[in-house]
Amino acid sequence: MKPESSPEFSQQVAAWTAEAAAGTISWIEFAERVLAAQLSSEGGVMADRDRQRRCRFPEVIFGQSKTAEQIEIAARRLLLDTEEVLVTRVDREIAAAVSGRFEHHFFHSRARTLRLAQRPIENERNFTFSAKNPSADSPPLPRSEPLEASQGLAEPLVGILAAGTTDIAIAEEAAQTLAWMGFQSFQVIDCGVAGPFRLLAKLDWIRRADVLVVVAGMEGALASVVGGLVSVPVIAVPTSIGYGANLQGITTMLSMLSSCAAGVTTVNIDGGFKGGYVAGLICRRIKERGC
């Protein structure tokens, strides 16, 4: 079936409409045919082109185990309705093969994310600094004082905290997801509970965020500590980093789920994308409502 915007598709829908009006087929069957055409499968891919209307953001392609051809088919179909597509968990070799087929692309090797677009890609919406050296120069704070109504609204800001440098890949996945969604973020790296003074050194930054994504392995205590210091939602992302009793992140996840801090909620193990996406949805609502 041709894309919905094509003359061929319009003619087919007109024919089905005539059949339904004549009673040859039911209106339910008519709706089923239109839906089937909308979700036509090619190369084992059935892209959900309606997701942006329903959820405000288009479908994200999970790249793991997919071929370059399957990713290309899904991306091209999604790009009929949106300007940019995000692919997660994609290996460097597959990303290289796919990137060569699109004019505008950006691959982040550590996050394992690939962005494909119909226009140049902006990727300057997030920055990183280490909490290990609190005296080091940092970028200027995004907001020193709340903006007055006459000044307009500041962009929502997400803080991404990684307990250790081993958690950076998951934190980067969250940051790249937010960049794709169009929101700015900053990262505080290596601020885990083994040295809590490192977290306190950046508390002025952390408290300026509208939502926080906290990435940690081992026992995942950082999320609870942060949750007890801030007044914004904390999205805890457990990682599979840790020794034997960590159980590849299960211990971390259970610890975060059992957090005593009321503002902490938890996503799946190594779910940097999910943590970033939920933070982006919160930012979208903030921006829409002008909070």
Steps between C-alpha positions, in 0.01 A plus 500: 500500500628846412550764774183663628575829324520339155222524237488120485416477869234771471338314211501176698338666801237654272424153360471352850273788603271428208489131593413582860233750396348237270504241778744271317732518798429618855637828635701294748663314212561835329682625813701177520615540139609859553684403819671207328619731223628750757701225672621325188803277559818513294812296569360376829445859618165648597571861596247679721459828314210611718698503824603864474135608488415285802814547711650828369821322397547248218587136537858430610678217322658239728808413297625195685496189278359694204675509166604823330228439241228461762608819676508689171150383402354599838680836504397599148139415573503699825671795330194540279330656803779638718827689459723273709511136608688351796654151491619351831738214585661497158851365444767709330511280187125510448492873573769562238308301241175684571655848525636480147143480369380825662625852439464613862607265779672497837639190673600509867729204552483489880122540519460269197235734359455603138297802392377526141343818372372697206694810613830572683501352850548722803701326771606783731223467755695316768834525671699302753737564785649281769414544864842366600656842453244748631743790466533449125340753270139415417270637230286791622195399696187483284293712740611697805156638588145410394395694193232764535188451289598797283831332415337194351545139603834326534546171321445198725827353621589138585786401727655158437709361784727198455625337820822376336690536176397142421141626478575765239374300200152476652507868599602592144207299363267710715671821385478409131133409540433842650696674225286320242187611687628859490582558867819615665682298764815501704689207648676464833732202474658292777301637791406173671449438870851367555599869511182696578685835523532485118123515466471789746760697305259515204177543692456854364485349151282207595232714665454703181376198308127450438542123506794273584611171351723309742706215356671260740612141539619305806228554765355809326499717813563823308137530391376503860764752608409735214129450564548628854671819381276631221139598436469365143425155357794257511504227237729222622678288238662185643800366310642150480836626629608324819647190660331161539231589752397785273340226289555697177292792622214318672627601844535859383150506354342354814688750714377792286145366499517484879632856534393684813504829309146581388598670173687207348358276228691225320533370144653178371861385532738689266198698377673826413261554212195448719631731772576771247168455321291530818698811596431640153127441536503691829689784332252503213210541741686777688560684174143457376341619821750779560571386854 
